Amino acid sequence: MGGFTVALYGAKYPDKKLRGIITSGALTRDNGKLITGIPKGMDPHTQLPNELGAGVCSVQEVVDWYGKDPYNTKTFTTGLCYAICDGITRFENSIKEFKYPVLMLHGEKDGLVNVQDTYDFFKTVPSSDKQMKIYGGLFHEIFNEYCRDEVIGDVIGWIEHRTR
């Protein structure tokens, strides 16, 4: 949800003095119907299972850690889904205001957020300084994948290029 949050922030608050925004696996359209596939009209307190599954990371230790992490909630509510749907609509309605430099990162095999969300974000964002990198073979947690040093290096390079 972090990628979605910063993307929405960039569209909603175009007048802040940010020098750039970096997204990772950002849910900006929900092409995979992760959230928008939840039926409308349910009690917002209804608990749904948080099944991250194998699509979170190709590194088994990371997947195992997610399952054992006491802070990784095992359920979420339909109310959260409805709020995210509202946010996606807000994002779509205000993306024309997004002017910040932006680096969009996504794992090609992301099993949580469809990579098409990032392709669509890149295509529609009016920023004059935008860059997209899709990592072949990586899942959602690109910063925890086997080639995380490459991913981190790409981020550092992008930041350094804009702070010279």
Backbone torsions as a table, in degrees:
resi	resn	phi	psi	omega
1	MET	NA	-12.7	-179.4
2	GLY	-65.4	-41.3	178.6
3	GLY	-62.8	-41.0	177.1
4	PHE	-63.4	-43.5	-177.3
5	THR	-61.3	-47.3	-178.7
6	VAL	-71.2	-33.1	176.6
7	ALA	-64.6	-45.2	178.5
8	LEU	-63.5	-40.7	178.4
9	TYR	-58.8	-45.4	-179.4
10	GLY	-62.2	-34.4	178.6
11	ALA	-79.2	-36.9	-175.8
12	LYS	-78.6	-31.5	-176.3
13	TYR	-123.8	72.7	-176.3
14	PRO	-74.4	-7.8	-173.7
15	ASP	-101.8	7.3	178.1
16	LYS	-79.1	161.7	-176.4
17	LYS	-93.4	53.8	177.4
18	LEU	-83.4	143.5	178.5
19	ARG	-96.7	-1.3	177.7
20	GLY	163.9	161.6	178.4
21	ILE	-132.2	137.2	176.8
22	ILE	-120.2	127.1	177.3
23	THR	-113.8	151.9	177.2
24	SER	-137.1	115.4	179.2
25	GLY	57.2	42.2	-173.1
26	ALA	-73.4	126.3	173.6
27	LEU	-80.7	98.8	-177.4
28	THR	-115.8	-16.2	178.9
29	ARG	-132.0	-25.3	-174.0
30	ASP	62.2	49.9	176.0
31	ASN	-59.9	-26.4	179.6
32	GLY	-86.4	-0.8	178.5
33	LYS	59.7	30.4	177.3
34	LEU	-61.9	-43.4	-176.3
35	ILE	-107.9	-46.2	-175.7
36	THR	-70.9	-10.5	177.2
37	GLY	-80.2	-6.9	178.4
38	ILE	-73.6	127.9	-178.4
39	PRO	-58.6	139.5	177.7
40	LYS	-74.0	154.9	173.1
41	GLY	87.9	2.0	177.7
42	MET	-77.1	158.3	174.2
43	ASP	-57.4	125.9	-176.5
44	PRO	-64.8	-10.9	178.2
45	HIS	-93.6	-0.6	179.5
46	THR	-60.8	128.3	-179.8
47	GLN	-87.9	133.0	176.6
48	LEU	-118.6	147.5	-179.8
49	PRO	-70.2	138.7	176.9
50	ASN	-94.8	86.0	-176.4
51	GLU	-98.9	90.5	-179.2
52	LEU	-66.9	-37.8	176.4
53	GLY	64.9	-167.1	-175.3
54	ALA	-74.0	-13.2	-176.6
55	GLY	-75.9	-2.2	-176.8
56	VAL	-78.2	-38.6	-176.2
57	CYS	-164.1	147.6	177.8
58	SER	-84.4	-10.0	178.8
59	VAL	-89.6	113.0	-173.6
60	GLN	-58.8	-35.8	179.8
61	GLU	-61.0	-36.3	179.0
62	VAL	-68.8	-43.1	178.1
63	VAL	-61.0	-44.7	178.5
64	ASP	-61.8	-42.4	179.4
65	TRP	-60.6	-42.9	177.5
66	TYR	-56.7	-42.6	-179.2
67	GLY	-65.8	-28.8	-177.9
68	LYS	-96.0	-15.9	-175.7
69	ASP	-66.2	116.9	-178.3
70	PRO	-67.0	-18.1	179.7
71	TYR	-89.3	-8.3	175.7
72	ASN	-87.8	100.9	-174.4
73	THR	-60.6	142.1	-177.8
74	LYS	-87.9	-9.5	177.6
75	THR	-139.8	164.1	170.6
76	PHE	-143.7	166.5	-174.9
77	THR	-103.2	157.3	174.2
78	THR	-63.7	-29.9	177.0
79	GLY	-60.2	-39.5	175.9
80	LEU	-62.7	-43.0	178.2
81	CYS	-60.2	-44.2	179.8
82	TYR	-63.9	-38.6	178.6
83	ALA	-65.8	-40.3	177.7
84	ILE	-65.9	-39.9	176.1
85	CYS	-58.5	-42.7	176.2
86	ASP	-61.3	-40.8	178.6
87	GLY	-64.7	-39.3	177.3
88	ILE	-62.2	-42.6	177.2
89	THR	-62.5	-44.5	177.6
90	ARG	-59.5	-42.1	179.3
91	PHE	-62.2	-48.0	179.7
92	GLU	-60.0	-37.2	-178.6
93	ASN	-76.4	-18.9	-176.5
94	SER	-119.9	5.8	-177.3
95	ILE	-60.4	-27.5	179.7
96	LYS	-63.2	-16.4	179.0
97	GLU	-88.8	-9.0	-174.8
98	PHE	-74.9	109.4	-176.0
99	LYS	-119.9	-4.8	-175.6
100	TYR	-68.6	151.8	166.6
101	PRO	-58.3	139.3	-176.0
102	VAL	-142.4	135.5	172.4
103	LEU	-112.8	118.6	-178.7
104	MET	-107.4	119.9	-179.7
105	LEU	-115.8	145.6	178.9
106	HIS	-160.7	143.1	172.3
107	GLY	-83.7	131.7	-177.3
108	GLU	-58.5	-34.5	-176.9
109	LYS	-103.4	25.8	179.2
110	ASP	-53.4	120.4	-179.6
111	GLY	-93.4	0.5	178.7
112	LEU	-106.3	-51.3	-178.4
113	VAL	-117.3	123.0	-179.0
114	ASN	-60.6	131.0	-179.0
115	VAL	-59.2	-22.1	177.9
116	GLN	-60.8	-27.1	176.5
117	ASP	-57.3	-43.0	-179.8
118	THR	-71.7	-40.1	175.5
119	TYR	-58.1	-44.5	179.9
120	ASP	-66.1	-41.2	178.0
121	PHE	-59.0	-48.0	-179.5
122	PHE	-60.9	-41.8	-177.5
123	LYS	-66.9	-34.8	-172.0
124	THR	-100.0	-18.4	-177.3
125	VAL	-72.6	131.5	-176.4
126	PRO	-84.2	3.6	-179.7
127	SER	-54.3	137.2	178.0
128	SER	-82.3	-10.6	179.3
129	ASP	-125.4	87.6	-179.1
130	LYS	-133.1	142.9	179.0
131	GLN	-141.1	140.6	179.5
132	MET	-126.9	138.5	173.6
133	LYS	-135.1	120.6	176.5
134	ILE	-104.5	122.8	-177.9
135	TYR	-92.9	111.1	-179.9
136	GLY	-61.0	133.3	176.7
137	GLY	81.8	-7.8	-178.7
138	LEU	-91.8	156.4	-178.2
139	PHE	-101.1	-151.7	-174.5
140	HIS	-70.6	-44.0	-175.6
141	GLU	-85.2	68.4	-174.6
142	ILE	-62.8	-25.6	179.1
143	PHE	-81.2	-3.5	176.9
144	ASN	-118.3	8.6	-179.0
145	GLU	-80.9	171.9	-177.3
146	TYR	-60.2	-26.8	-179.7
147	CYS	-108.9	35.5	-177.3
148	ARG	-58.8	-29.0	178.9
149	ASP	-63.2	-37.2	176.3
150	GLU	-64.5	-45.3	-179.3
151	VAL	-62.0	-48.2	179.7
152	ILE	-62.7	-40.1	177.1
153	GLY	-61.6	-39.1	177.5
154	ASP	-63.1	-41.2	179.3
155	VAL	-65.9	-47.0	179.8
156	ILE	-60.0	-44.4	178.8
157	GLY	-60.4	-41.6	179.6
158	TRP	-64.2	-43.8	179.5
159	ILE	-65.7	-48.0	-178.2
160	GLU	-60.4	-38.2	179.3
161	HIS	-61.5	-30.3	-177.1
162	ARG	-95.9	-3.0	-178.8
163	THR	-115.2	11.3	178.6
164	ARG	-74.9	NA	NA
